[in-house]
Amino acid sequence: MKGGGAAAAAMVAGDERYCEAEDRELTVRKTTLFSPGDGLEAYDHRTGELAFRVETYGRGGVCGGAAAAGDLALLGAAGEPVLTVRRRRPSLHHRWDGFLGDGGGAQQKPLFSARRSSILGGAGSGVLVDLLAPAPAAEFRVDGSFPRRCCRVVVAGADDDEDDVVVAEVRRKVDEGAHVLLGRDVFVLWLRAGFDAAFAMGIVLVLDRITGDELDGVLSDDLLEATSPVPVV
């Protein structure tokens, strides 16, 4: 399943409120370092206002609707459920599904499905995301390494004459005042104009669950230290 790069670059997956006419950056902060996906906050880079936060159902956070314990809840600034991300079991490819709102019950079809491209795993690239609705469907791939906060979400061109398009990018955040590179618990999510920020955050949640924060099997010191700055080189 493959959608055209130009068309999918301006993609409203859930709600057009989360799409902007210009390129956008979110500053994402991990609030819980030892539980992947549980405890994230995303702020608009321009205004500094909270855009999204993440909680896990069944751990004393928000709960209700059709959500089950262990589901990840992407909430809007006012605390409204935007997406529910749920692991599919059993799945050799470590597959996760994303649903609008609180999950909507067993009969609701997923908005997107993400999986490893190989059952062998690894902490680098190799994650594919299928946008199932709304039409037209599209397939995205993740290039790079999320644990290193250096990866891109790419939609392939419809044919050999159309280039691949980068629709979102995760990268390390630089403190502009102090000119230092922050620890990996704070990072930037860049979004191409017109691309759904909530959908992009859903992909980040899945990456956090599938690849985690381990570098070569070890949780690195710069993540263990909350916002540990290092010189920019």
N, C-alpha and C positions, 0 to 999 in steps of 0.2 A: 504494500500500500504506500503510495508516494504521491505527495501533492507538489504543485509547482512552487519554486522558491519565492518568486515575486508575490504570489497570492498569499502564501502562508506567512510571509514576513509581516503582513498586516492582518493579524489573526485575532478575532474575538472568540475566545473559547467559551467563556461563561457570561460575562457582562461587560458591555461597552464602557461602563464607568471606570474600568480598570485599564483602559487603553487611552493613550495620549497621542496627540498629533505630532509631538516632538520626541526625540530620543530622551530617555529618562534613566536616572540612576537611583537605586535604593541602597541604603546602608543597612546591612543585615548584621545583627549581633546575636551570638549564641549566649543564652542566659543560663543554660544547663550544660556544662561541658562533658559530663559523663553519660548522658542519655541521648543518643542520636535523635535529632528531630524534635525532642521534647524541650521546648524552651528556646524559641527564636522570636526576635522582634525585628521588623523592617521599617526604616524611616525614610521619608522622602528627602533626597539630598538637598534639594533647593529650599524647602520650607522647614526641615527638621521635624516635621510632624509625623506621628505614628501612622503607618499605612497598613501594616498587617502584624499579627502576632500568632504564635503557634502554641497549642496545648495538646496534651494527650488525654483522650477520654479514659476515664476509669482511674485517674491518678489525682483526684481531688480538684480537677479543673472543671471546665464547663462540661455538661453532659446532658443527654436527652435525645429526643427524636429517635432515629434508627441507628445511631452510632453504637459501636461495640467497644469494649475495653481494648485498648491498644491502638485504636484508630487515631490518626493525627488530624487535628482540627485546625484549619487555616481560618483565622478570624479577621474581620475587617477592623477598622479603627474604633468603631463603636461596639465591638464585641460580637457582631453578627457572624454566623457561620457562612463562610464563602465556599470552601472546599473541604471535603473529607477524604483523606488518603488512607487506604486500607490494603494490607498485604493479602495477596491471594494464596490460599493454601489448598493442596500442596502445589509447589511450583519449583522445578529444578533451576529455573532462570531467575529466581528471586523477583517475581513479578508483583508489582503494586498497581492498584487501580485508584483513580481519582473520581469522586462524585461531587456534583453540585450540592451546596448547602450542607446539611447534616447527614447526607447519605441517602435519604429518601426512601428507605425500606428495601427489602430484598428484591423487589421488582424493578428498581431503578437501574437503568443501564449506565455504565461508567462513561464519564466524559473523556477520559484518557486512560491508557494503560502503558506502564513502563516496565522494562525488563533488561537484564543483562543480555548482551548479544552472544555471550558464551557462558556455559555452566561452569567453566573453569574459574570464573571470577577474576580477581585482581583489583587493585586499588586505583587503577588508572582509568582509561576510557573504556568504551564498550557498553554503553547504555543506550537503548533505543526507546523512543517514546512515540506511541501511536495516538494521535488525536482522533477519537472515534465520532465525536459530534461537536458542533453542528457540521453539516456537510459544507464543503467537500472535506473528506478525511485527508489526513496528512501524516507523514512520518518524519520524525526529527531524530537526529543522533547527537550524542554528546562527545565531543572531542576534547582530550586533555585529561587533567587530574583534578577532581573536586577536592580531595584531601589537601592538595597543594594550593587550592583556591586559584586554579588556572585552567579554566575549561570554557568551552563554547557550546551553545545549543545551535545546531545547524539544520536547516531544511534543504534537502537536495533539490536541484533543478529538475524540471519536468522532463527534460531531454538533454542530450549532449551539448546543445547550443546554449543552454541556460545555466548560469553559474550557481553554485551553492550560495546560500544566503545565511549569514550569522544573525540570529534574531535575539539572542541573549548571551551574556558573557559574565562569568564569575571571575573576579580578580582580587588580589590583595589590596587593602585600603591604605593609602598614604595620608598621614596627618599633614595637611597642607601648611599649617603654621610652624610645626616643629620639623618638617621635612624628614619624617621617619616612617618606616613601614611598620604597620601595626601587626599584632599577633593574629593568628588565623581565626580567632573567635570573633573578629570583626572583619567583614569583607564587603565588597561592592557587587551588586547585581545590576549590570547595565542592560537596558531594554531598547530594542529598536523601535522607532516611532510606529505606533499602531499595534504593537504586540501586547497581548493580554498579560498584565503584571501578575494577576492571580494565578494564571496558568503557569507562568514562569516560576512563581514561588512554589507551586505544586511540584514542579520538576526538581527544584532545590531540595524539597523535603524528601523526595524519592532518592536523590543522589546521596543525601546525608544518611539515609537508611541502608542503601545498597553498598556504598563505598566507605562510609564511616569517615573517621579522621585519622586513621593509622597510616603512617608512612613506613613502608617496608616492615609492617607488623608491629611498629612501636608508636605509641601516642607521643608525639614530639613535645619537647619542653616549651616551645613557644605557644602551644595550645593550652598546656597545663597552667601557664601563667596568664591570668586574665589581662588581655591587651598588653602584651609584652612588646614594647617598641624595639626595633633594630634599625641601624642606619641604612638608608637607601644607598645602593651602590649602582 
